[in-house]
């Protein structure tokens, strides 16, 4: 799958995460801002990476601003941003979520 534009999903409200996806060249690069990065940063990055890989994206720049989102919210926002960036609206396989 190919990134065609910058895709954004989510808000900066409490318990949410804003994900911005754009074209990259060096695998999945994640720039994470989070107040809980020290405790949960590795898990947040893992969830984003796995979701993108399952969606078929491997050269992506991700800017993530976390406000305490749960894993299910991180997956949903990542998937929505990926769909917007690739300009697709097809239903993904359930394994992505």
Secondary structure by P-SEA (a helix, b strand, c coil): cccccbbbbbcccccbbbbbbcccccccccccccccccccaaaaaaaaaaaaaaaccccbbbbbbbccccaaaaaaaaaaaaaaaaccccccccccc
